[in-house]
Amino acid sequence: MDDQRRTRPAEGPQTLHVAAATFPSIEGARAAEATLRTELEIGPDDVSVAELGSLSLAPDRAVLAVRASKSWIEAIRGVVASHGGHVEMDVPESWTGP
């Protein structure tokens, strides 16, 4: 990986979004999680990884969930893609319930 850090969009009053991404491997999801935490400085309460299903139904597949400002979504998509994943959805946090 190069030494340049991705740049975060300018801060301001922005809507929080929740994005979910799938990965063919748990390792890719964990690597994306680490990149989001270090390069975009997303806190541990705002990004998480989980395996998708049992070993027999979805071996090694994983999902990553992240909560961030709407303006960060394109950067998040780039991080996810660089680790072999695909953002399946992103919605305003208000859509996720109370």
N, CA, C and O atoms as a printed pandas DataFrame, in Angstrom:
     atom_number atom_name residue_name chain_id  residue_number  x_coord  y_coord  z_coord
0              1         N          MET        A               1    0.852   -1.172    0.000
1              2        CA          MET        A               1    0.000    0.000    0.000
2              3         C          MET        A               1    0.895    1.230    0.000
3              4         O          MET        A               1    1.934    1.249    0.659
4              5         N          ASP        A               2    0.486    2.264   -0.746
5              6        CA          ASP        A               2    1.316    3.458   -0.786
6              7         C          ASP        A               2    1.212    4.231    0.530
7              8         O          ASP        A               2    0.347    3.965    1.364
8              9         N          ASP        A               3    2.128    5.204    0.690
9             10        CA          ASP        A               3    2.183    5.956    1.938
10            11         C          ASP        A               3    1.190    7.107    1.997
11            12         O          ASP        A               3    1.000    7.707    3.055
12            13         N          GLN        A               4    0.557    7.419    0.877
13            14        CA          GLN        A               4   -0.405    8.514    0.900
14            15         C          GLN        A               4   -1.675    8.082    1.613
15            16         O          GLN        A               4   -2.202    6.994    1.382
16            17         N          ARG        A               5   -2.144    8.945    2.470
17            18        CA          ARG        A               5   -3.402    8.693    3.175
18            19         C          ARG        A               5   -4.541    9.236    2.331
19            20         O          ARG        A               5   -4.394   10.257    1.659
20            21         N          ARG        A               6   -5.664    8.559    2.368
21            22        CA          ARG        A               6   -6.851    9.094    1.712
22            23         C          ARG        A               6   -7.274   10.351    2.469
23            24         O          ARG        A               6   -7.123   10.433    3.688
24            25         N          THR        A               7   -7.798   11.314    1.743
25            26        CA          THR        A               7   -8.205   12.540    2.420
26            27         C          THR        A               7   -9.663   12.460    2.805
27            28         O          THR        A               7  -10.504   12.016    2.023
28            29         N          ARG        A               8   -9.956   12.891    4.011
29            30        CA          ARG        A               8  -11.332   12.922    4.502
30            31         C          ARG        A               8  -12.005   14.178    3.980
31            32         O          ARG        A               8  -11.373   15.233    3.920
32            33         N          PRO        A               9  -13.279   14.091    3.599
33            34        CA          PRO        A               9  -14.006   15.289    3.200
34            35         C          PRO        A               9  -14.093   16.264    4.371
35            36         O          PRO        A               9  -14.017   15.875    5.536
36            37         N          ALA        A              10  -14.255   17.539    4.027
37            38        CA          ALA        A              10  -14.370   18.567    5.058
38            39         C          ALA        A              10  -15.549   18.273    5.970
39            40         O          ALA        A              10  -16.588   17.785    5.526
40            41         N          GLU        A              11  -15.375   18.574    7.238
41            42        CA          GLU        A              11  -16.429   18.349    8.223
42            43         C          GLU        A              11  -17.502   19.422    8.092
43            44         O          GLU        A              11  -17.240   20.520    7.601
44            45         N          GLY        A              12  -18.669   19.106    8.521
45            46        CA          GLY        A              12  -19.772   20.054    8.515
46            47         C          GLY        A              12  -21.030   19.331    8.941
47            48         O          GLY        A              12  -20.994   18.131    9.216
48            49         N          PRO        A              13  -22.141   20.043    8.999
49            50        CA          PRO        A              13  -23.395   19.392    9.377
50            51         C          PRO        A              13  -23.843   18.463    8.249
51            52         O          PRO        A              13  -24.360   18.924    7.231
52            53         N          GLN        A              14  -23.645   17.168    8.428
53            54        CA          GLN        A              14  -23.943   16.212    7.369
54            55         C          GLN        A              14  -24.717   15.026    7.931
55            56         O          GLN        A              14  -24.619   14.695    9.113
56            57         N          THR        A              15  -25.466   14.417    7.074
57            58        CA          THR        A              15  -26.247   13.250    7.436
58            59         C          THR        A              15  -25.342   12.038    7.603
59            60         O          THR        A              15  -24.489   11.774    6.755
60            61         N          LEU        A              16  -25.528   11.300    8.698
61            62        CA          LEU        A              16  -24.808   10.037    8.866
62            63         C          LEU        A              16  -25.485    8.968    8.022
63            64         O          LEU        A              16  -26.711    8.920    7.927
64            65         N          HIS        A              17  -24.678    8.117    7.417
65            66        CA          HIS        A              17  -25.168    6.994    6.632
66            67         C          HIS        A              17  -24.623    5.706    7.222
67            68         O          HIS        A              17  -23.586    5.698    7.886
68            69         N          VAL        A              18  -25.330    4.631    6.973
69            70        CA          VAL        A              18  -24.882    3.296    7.323
70            71         C          VAL        A              18  -24.707    2.542    6.009
71            72         O          VAL        A              18  -25.617    2.491    5.182
72            73         N          ALA        A              19  -23.531    1.961    5.831
73            74        CA          ALA        A              19  -23.239    1.196    4.623
74            75         C          ALA        A              19  -22.935   -0.243    5.007
75            76         O          ALA        A              19  -22.360   -0.512    6.062
76            77         N          ALA        A              20  -23.329   -1.160    4.137
77            78        CA          ALA        A              20  -23.029   -2.581    4.337
78            79         C          ALA        A              20  -22.328   -3.100    3.085
79            80         O          ALA        A              20  -22.757   -2.840    1.960
80            81         N          ALA        A              21  -21.249   -3.833    3.304
81            82        CA          ALA        A              21  -20.470   -4.378    2.197
82            83         C          ALA        A              21  -20.251   -5.870    2.408
83            84         O          ALA        A              21  -20.107   -6.333    3.540
84            85         N          THR        A              22  -20.227   -6.612    1.316
85            86        CA          THR        A              22  -19.941   -8.046    1.386
86            87         C          THR        A              22  -18.550   -8.310    0.822
87            88         O          THR        A              22  -18.051   -7.588   -0.042
88            89         N          PHE        A              23  -17.944   -9.372    1.346
89            90        CA          PHE        A              23  -16.599   -9.777    0.942
90            91         C          PHE        A              23  -16.567  -11.285    0.730
91            92         O          PHE        A              23  -17.272  -12.020    1.422
92            93         N          PRO        A              24  -15.758  -11.755   -0.217
93            94        CA          PRO        A              24  -15.629  -13.198   -0.417
94            95         C          PRO        A              24  -14.809  -13.870    0.674
95            96         O          PRO        A              24  -14.810  -15.095    0.789
96            97         N          SER        A              25  -14.103  -13.064    1.485
97            98        CA          SER        A              25  -13.304  -13.655    2.567
98            99         C          SER        A              25  -13.341  -12.766    3.803
99           100         O          SER        A              25  -13.461  -11.544    3.706
100          101         N          ILE        A              26  -13.236  -13.395    4.951
101          102        CA          ILE        A              26  -13.182  -12.660    6.207
102          103         C          ILE        A              26  -11.908  -11.825    6.276
103          104         O          ILE        A              26  -11.902  -10.749    6.873
104          105         N          GLU        A              27  -10.840  -12.311    5.673
105          106        CA          GLU        A              27   -9.577  -11.573    5.693
106          107         C          GLU        A              27   -9.703  -10.237    4.963
107          108         O          GLU        A              27   -9.184   -9.221    5.426
108          109         N          GLY        A              28  -10.394  -10.238    3.820
109          110        CA          GLY        A              28  -10.603   -8.995    3.079
110          111         C          GLY        A              28  -11.430   -8.002    3.874
111          112         O          GLY        A              28  -11.138   -6.806    3.881
112          113         N          ALA        A              29  -12.461   -8.497    4.542
113          114        CA          ALA        A              29  -13.307   -7.630    5.351
114          115         C          ALA        A              29  -12.531   -7.035    6.519
115          116         O          ALA        A              29  -12.673   -5.852    6.826
116          117         N          ARG        A              30  -11.713   -7.856    7.168
117          118        CA          ARG        A              30  -10.921   -7.355    8.293
118          119         C          ARG        A              30   -9.869   -6.345    7.828
119          120         O          ARG        A              30   -9.585   -5.371    8.525
120          121         N          ALA        A              31   -9.303   -6.582    6.661
121          122        CA          ALA        A              31   -8.321   -5.632    6.118
122          123         C          ALA        A              31   -8.997   -4.298    5.798
123          124         O          ALA        A              31   -8.432   -3.238    6.067
124          125         N          ALA        A              32  -10.193   -4.343    5.231
125          126        CA          ALA        A              32  -10.931   -3.109    4.945
126          127         C          ALA        A              32  -11.271   -2.382    6.241
127          128         O          ALA        A              32  -11.152   -1.159    6.318
128          129         N          GLU        A              33  -11.690   -3.126    7.250
129          130        CA          GLU        A              33  -11.992   -2.538    8.549
130          131         C          GLU        A              33  -10.766   -1.808    9.107
131          132         O          GLU        A              33  -10.879   -0.683    9.594
132          133         N          ALA        A              34   -9.615   -2.441    9.037
133          134        CA          ALA        A              34   -8.384   -1.829    9.539
134          135         C          ALA        A              34   -8.045   -0.561    8.760
135          136         O          ALA        A              34   -7.630    0.437    9.350
136          137         N          THR        A              35   -8.218   -0.594    7.452
137          138        CA          THR        A              35   -7.942    0.583    6.628
138          139         C          THR        A              35   -8.896    1.717    6.969
139          140         O          THR        A              35   -8.474    2.870    7.067
140          141         N          LEU        A              36  -10.178    1.409    7.152
141          142        CA          LEU        A              36  -11.144    2.441    7.511
142          143         C          LEU        A              36  -10.793    3.082    8.850
143          144         O          LEU        A              36  -10.943    4.291    9.028
144          145         N          ARG        A              37  -10.333    2.276    9.771
145          146        CA          ARG        A              37   -9.966    2.798   11.097
146          147         C          ARG        A              37   -8.702    3.653   11.046
147          148         O          ARG        A              37   -8.636    4.694   11.700
148          149         N          THR        A              38   -7.704    3.230   10.283
149          150        CA          THR        A              38   -6.431    3.954   10.278
150          151         C          THR        A              38   -6.419    5.112    9.288
151          152         O          THR        A              38   -5.963    6.203    9.631
152          153         N          GLU        A              39   -6.903    4.903    8.081
153          154        CA          GLU        A              39   -6.805    5.942    7.058
154          155         C          GLU        A              39   -7.946    6.948    7.106
155          156         O          GLU        A              39   -7.730    8.130    6.839
156          157         N          LEU        A              40   -9.142    6.515    7.436
157          158        CA          LEU        A              40  -10.270    7.445    7.518
158          159         C          LEU        A              40  -10.613    7.789    8.965
159          160         O          LEU        A              40  -11.508    8.593    9.228
160          161         N          GLU        A              41   -9.888    7.170    9.901
161          162        CA          GLU        A              41  -10.067    7.415   11.329
162          163         C          GLU        A              41  -11.509    7.191   11.797
163          164         O          GLU        A              41  -12.040    7.945   12.612
164          165         N          ILE        A              42  -12.122    6.138   11.262
165          166        CA          ILE        A              42  -13.460    5.757   11.703
166          167         C          ILE        A              42  -13.306    4.966   12.995
167          168         O          ILE        A              42  -12.527    4.015   13.057
168          169         N          GLY        A              43  -14.044    5.357   14.021
169          170        CA          GLY        A              43  -13.909    4.760   15.343
170          171         C          GLY        A              43  -14.406    3.328   15.422
171          172         O          GLY        A              43  -15.171    2.882   14.567
172          173         N          PRO        A              44  -13.970    2.605   16.450
173          174        CA          PRO        A              44  -14.342    1.197   16.604
174          175         C          PRO        A              44  -15.842    0.972   16.781
175          176         O          PRO        A              44  -16.339   -0.109   16.467
176          177         N          ASP        A              45  -16.567    1.965   17.273
177          178        CA          ASP        A              45  -18.018    1.825   17.416
178          179         C          ASP        A              45  -18.752    2.058   16.100
179          180         O          ASP        A              45  -19.959    1.831   16.016
180          181         N          ASP        A              46  -18.033    2.510   15.069
181          182        CA          ASP        A              46  -18.662    2.862   13.801
182          183         C          ASP        A              46  -18.313    1.935   12.642
183          184         O          ASP        A              46  -18.726    2.187   11.510
184          185         N          VAL        A              47  -17.564    0.876   12.901
185          186        CA          VAL        A              47  -17.252   -0.105   11.849
186          187         C          VAL        A              47  -17.109   -1.479   12.500
187          188         O          VAL        A              47  -16.509   -1.618   13.565
188          189         N          SER        A              48  -17.676   -2.495   11.834
189          190        CA          SER        A              48  -17.651   -3.841   12.393
190          191         C          SER        A              48  -17.700   -4.876   11.273
191          192         O          SER        A              48  -18.223   -4.615   10.189
192          193         N          VAL        A              49  -17.149   -6.046   11.552
193          194        CA          VAL        A              49  -17.116   -7.158   10.591
194          195         C          VAL        A              49  -17.753   -8.380   11.231
195          196         O          VAL        A              49  -17.604   -8.619   12.429
196          197         N          ALA        A              50  -18.471   -9.157   10.411
197          198        CA          ALA        A              50  -19.052  -10.423   10.882
198          199         C          ALA        A              50  -19.030  -11.437    9.744
199          200         O          ALA        A              50  -19.095  -11.078    8.568
200          201         N          GLU        A              51  -18.935  -12.712   10.118
201          202        CA          GLU        A              51  -19.030  -13.777    9.123
202          203         C          GLU        A              51  -20.476  -13.921    8.672
203          204         O          GLU        A              51  -21.405  -13.655    9.434
204          205         N          LEU        A              52  -20.655  -14.345    7.423
205          206        CA          LEU        A              52  -21.998  -14.541    6.864
206          207         C          LEU        A              52  -22.354  -16.017    6.857
207          208         O          LEU        A              52  -21.952  -16.740    5.945
208          209         N          GLY        A              53  -23.074  -16.464    7.818
209          210        CA          GLY        A              53  -23.569  -17.833    7.808
210          211         C          GLY        A              53  -22.597  -18.861    8.329
211          212         O          GLY        A              53  -21.509  -18.551    8.813
212          213         N          SER        A              54  -23.036  -20.100    8.208
213          214        CA          SER        A              54  -22.248  -21.218    8.714
214          215         C          SER        A              54  -21.160  -21.593    7.718
215          216         O          SER        A              54  -21.158  -21.140    6.574
216          217         N          LEU        A              55  -20.249  -22.418    8.170
217          218        CA          LEU        A              55  -19.174  -22.866    7.291
218          219         C          LEU        A              55  -19.698  -23.623    6.082
219          220         O          LEU        A              55  -19.094  -23.564    5.011
220          221         N          SER        A              56  -20.805  -24.331    6.232
221          222        CA          SER        A              56  -21.331  -25.107    5.113
222          223         C          SER        A              56  -22.105  -24.253    4.119
223          224         O          SER        A              56  -22.147  -24.579    2.933
224          225         N          LEU        A              57  -22.722  -23.159    4.583
225          226        CA          LEU        A              57  -23.538  -22.333    3.694
226          227         C          LEU        A              57  -22.775  -21.189    3.049
227          228         O          LEU        A              57  -23.034  -20.862    1.891
228          229         N          ALA        A              58  -21.867  -20.588    3.743
229          230        CA          ALA        A              58  -21.131  -19.442    3.212
230          231         C          ALA        A              58  -19.716  -19.412    3.790
231          232         O          ALA        A              58  -19.371  -18.510    4.553
232          233         N          PRO        A              59  -18.906  -20.398    3.425
233          234        CA          PRO        A              59  -17.567  -20.447    4.009
234          235         C          PRO        A              59  -16.768  -19.188    3.677
235          236         O          PRO        A              59  -16.664  -18.779    2.520
236          237         N          ASP        A              60  -16.213  -18.595    4.715
237          238        CA          ASP        A              60  -15.334  -17.433    4.597
238          239         C          ASP        A              60  -16.002  -16.136    4.155
239          240         O          ASP        A              60  -15.346  -15.095    4.196
240          241         N          ARG        A              61  -17.254  -16.135    3.738
241          242        CA          ARG        A              61  -17.887  -14.879    3.329
242          243         C          ARG        A              61  -18.117  -14.007    4.558
243          244         O          ARG        A              61  -18.328  -14.504    5.664
244          245         N          ALA        A              62  -18.071  -12.694    4.336
245          246        CA          ALA        A              62  -18.193  -11.773    5.465
246          247         C          ALA        A              62  -18.925  -10.506    5.045
247          248         O          ALA        A              62  -19.051  -10.196    3.861
248          249         N          VAL        A              63  -19.402   -9.787    6.056
249          250        CA          VAL        A              63  -20.050   -8.504    5.842
250          251         C          VAL        A              63  -19.363   -7.469    6.737
251          252         O          VAL        A              63  -18.937   -7.768    7.852
252          253         N          LEU        A              64  -19.269   -6.250    6.216
253          254        CA          LEU        A              64  -18.724   -5.133    6.972
254          255         C          LEU        A              64  -19.814   -4.072    7.037
255          256         O          LEU        A              64  -20.435   -3.751    6.024
256          257         N          ALA        A              65  -20.043   -3.535    8.216
257          258        CA          ALA        A              65  -20.997   -2.437    8.390
258          259         C          ALA        A              65  -20.220   -1.228    8.883
259          260         O          ALA        A              65  -19.337   -1.347    9.732
260          261         N          VAL        A              66  -20.558   -0.070    8.344
261          262        CA          VAL        A              66  -19.858    1.155    8.737
262          263         C          VAL        A              66  -20.848    2.308    8.801
263          264         O          VAL        A              66  -21.741    2.430    7.962
264          265         N          ARG        A              67  -20.672    3.152    9.814
265          266        CA          ARG        A              67  -21.480    4.366    9.961
266          267         C          ARG        A              67  -20.544    5.547    9.781
267          268         O          ARG        A              67  -19.519    5.649   10.455
268          269         N          ALA        A              68  -20.908    6.453    8.854
269          270        CA          ALA        A              68  -20.049    7.597    8.567
270          271         C          ALA        A              68  -20.861    8.697    7.900
271          272         O          ALA        A              68  -22.004    8.491    7.492
272          273         N          SER        A              69  -20.258    9.841    7.801
273          274        CA          SER        A              69  -20.875   10.958    7.109
274          275         C          SER        A              69  -21.139   10.582    5.649
275          276         O          SER        A              69  -20.335    9.880    5.035
276          277         N          LYS        A              70  -22.236   11.036    5.103
277          278        CA          LYS        A              70  -22.589   10.771    3.700
278          279         C          LYS        A              70  -21.435   11.144    2.772
279          280         O          LYS        A              70  -21.196   10.464    1.774
280          281         N          SER        A              71  -20.722   12.216    3.098
281          282        CA          SER        A              71  -19.631   12.667    2.231
282          283         C          SER        A              71  -18.439   11.700    2.213
283          284         O          SER        A              71  -17.563   11.834    1.359
284          285         N          TRP        A              72  -18.385   10.741    3.125
285          286        CA          TRP        A              72  -17.303    9.766    3.155
286          287         C          TRP        A              72  -17.615    8.507    2.354
287          288         O          TRP        A              72  -16.731    7.676    2.145
288          289         N          ILE        A              73  -18.852    8.355    1.904
289          290        CA          ILE        A              73  -19.279    7.091    1.291
290          291         C          ILE        A              73  -18.427    6.714    0.078
291          292         O          ILE        A              73  -18.076    5.544   -0.076
292          293         N          GLU        A              74  -18.092    7.660   -0.773
293          294        CA          GLU        A              74  -17.269    7.314   -1.946
294          295         C          GLU        A              74  -15.888    6.822   -1.531
295          296         O          GLU        A              74  -15.362    5.888   -2.135
296          297         N          ALA        A              75  -15.292    7.437   -0.509
297          298        CA          ALA        A              75  -13.998    6.970   -0.008
298          299         C          ALA        A              75  -14.133    5.567    0.583
299          300         O          ALA        A              75  -13.255    4.724    0.399
300          301         N          ILE        A              76  -15.230    5.323    1.288
301          302        CA          ILE        A              76  -15.489    4.001    1.863
302          303         C          ILE        A              76  -15.641    2.971    0.750
303          304         O          ILE        A              76  -15.102    1.869    0.846
304          305         N          ARG        A              77  -16.375    3.323   -0.308
305          306        CA          ARG        A              77  -16.512    2.413   -1.455
306          307         C          ARG        A              77  -15.139    2.051   -2.032
307          308         O          ARG        A              77  -14.895    0.900   -2.392
308          309         N          GLY        A              78  -14.259    3.029   -2.116
309          310        CA          GLY        A              78  -12.918    2.777   -2.632
310          311         C          GLY        A              78  -12.126    1.829   -1.757
311          312         O          GLY        A              78  -11.455    0.929   -2.262
312          313         N          VAL        A              79  -12.195    2.022   -0.441
313          314        CA          VAL        A              79  -11.500    1.134    0.495
314          315         C          VAL        A              79  -12.051   -0.282    0.380
315          316         O          VAL        A              79  -11.295   -1.250    0.300
316          317         N          VAL        A              80  -13.372   -0.392    0.373
317          318        CA          VAL        A              80  -14.011   -1.711    0.281
318          319         C          VAL        A              80  -13.571   -2.420   -0.999
319          320         O          VAL        A              80  -13.169   -3.583   -0.959
320          321         N          ALA        A              81  -13.645   -1.724   -2.130
321          322        CA          ALA        A              81  -13.258   -2.331   -3.412
322          323         C          ALA        A              81  -11.785   -2.726   -3.419
323          324         O          ALA        A              81  -11.426   -3.762   -3.978
324          325         N          SER        A              82  -10.934   -1.914   -2.804
325          326        CA          SER        A              82   -9.502   -2.220   -2.806
326          327         C          SER        A              82   -9.176   -3.490   -2.016
327          328         O          SER        A              82   -8.090   -4.052   -2.162
328          329         N          HIS        A              83  -10.112   -3.939   -1.185
329          330        CA          HIS        A              83   -9.915   -5.166   -0.411
330          331         C          HIS        A              83  -10.819   -6.301   -0.906
331          332         O          HIS        A              83  -11.012   -7.297   -0.209
332          333         N          GLY        A              84  -11.365   -6.143   -2.106
333          334        CA          GLY        A              84  -12.128   -7.224   -2.720
334          335         C          GLY        A              84  -13.598   -7.266   -2.375
335          336         O          GLY        A              84  -14.266   -8.255   -2.674
336          337         N          GLY        A              85  -14.126   -6.224   -1.755
337          338        CA          GLY        A              85  -15.531   -6.207   -1.357
338          339         C          GLY        A              85  -16.393   -5.351   -2.255
339          340         O          GLY        A              85  -15.909   -4.720   -3.195
340          341         N          HIS        A              86  -17.679   -5.338   -1.950
341          342        CA          HIS        A              86  -18.657   -4.553   -2.706
342          343         C          HIS        A              86  -19.674   -3.961   -1.737
343          344         O          HIS        A              86  -20.275   -4.681   -0.940
344          345         N          VAL        A              87  -19.863   -2.637   -1.811
345          346        CA          VAL        A              87  -20.884   -2.001   -0.983
346          347         C          VAL        A              87  -22.242   -2.355   -1.571
347          348         O          VAL        A              87  -22.548   -2.002   -2.709
348          349         N          GLU        A              88  -23.048   -3.053   -0.788
349          350        CA          GLU        A              88  -24.367   -3.503   -1.242
350          351         C          GLU        A              88  -25.431   -2.428   -1.044
351          352         O          GLU        A              88  -26.387   -2.340   -1.815
352          353         N          MET        A              89  -25.257   -1.614   -0.006
353          354        CA          MET        A              89  -26.226   -0.547    0.259
354          355         C          MET        A              89  -25.627    0.497    1.165
355          356         O          MET        A              89  -24.731    0.221    1.963
356          357         N          ASP        A              90  -26.148    1.722    1.026
357          358        CA          ASP        A              90  -25.900    2.743    2.037
358          359         C          ASP        A              90  -27.172    3.566    2.155
359          360         O          ASP        A              90  -27.761    3.984    1.159
360          361         N          VAL        A              91  -27.573    3.784    3.380
361          362        CA          VAL        A              91  -28.822    4.493    3.667
362          363         C          VAL        A              91  -28.590    5.474    4.805
363          364         O          VAL        A              91  -27.657    5.304    5.590
364          365         N          PRO        A              92  -29.431    6.501    4.900
365          366        CA          PRO        A              92  -29.331    7.388    6.061
366          367         C          PRO        A              92  -29.510    6.584    7.345
367          368         O          PRO        A              92  -30.328    5.665    7.402
368          369         N          GLU        A              93  -28.756    6.929    8.353
369          370        CA          GLU        A              93  -28.826    6.212    9.628
370          371         C          GLU        A              93  -30.249    6.205   10.181
371          372         O          GLU        A              93  -30.651    5.245   10.840
372          373         N          SER        A              94  -31.001    7.249    9.925
373          374        CA          SER        A              94  -32.385    7.337   10.439
374          375         C          SER        A              94  -33.255    6.203    9.894
375          376         O          SER        A              94  -34.281    5.884   10.494
376          377         N          TRP        A              95  -32.874    5.592    8.781
377          378        CA          TRP        A              95  -33.656    4.486    8.215
378          379         C          TRP        A              95  -33.437    3.187    8.978
379          380         O          TRP        A              95  -34.196    2.236    8.797
380          381         N          THR        A              96  -32.421    3.126    9.823
381          382        CA          THR        A              96  -32.071    1.877   10.501
382          383         C          THR        A              96  -32.834    1.662   11.800
383          384         O          THR        A              96  -32.660    0.634   12.454
384          385         N          GLY        A              97  -33.665    2.602   12.179
385          386        CA          GLY        A              97  -34.476    2.442   13.369
386          387         C          GLY        A              97  -34.031    3.343   14.505
387          388         O          GLY        A              97  -33.094    4.129   14.363
388          389         N          PRO        A              98  -34.720    3.219   15.640
389          390        CA          PRO        A              98  -34.437    4.116   16.780
390          391         C          PRO        A              98  -33.076    3.871   17.392
391          392         O          PRO        A              98  -32.701    4.544   18.352
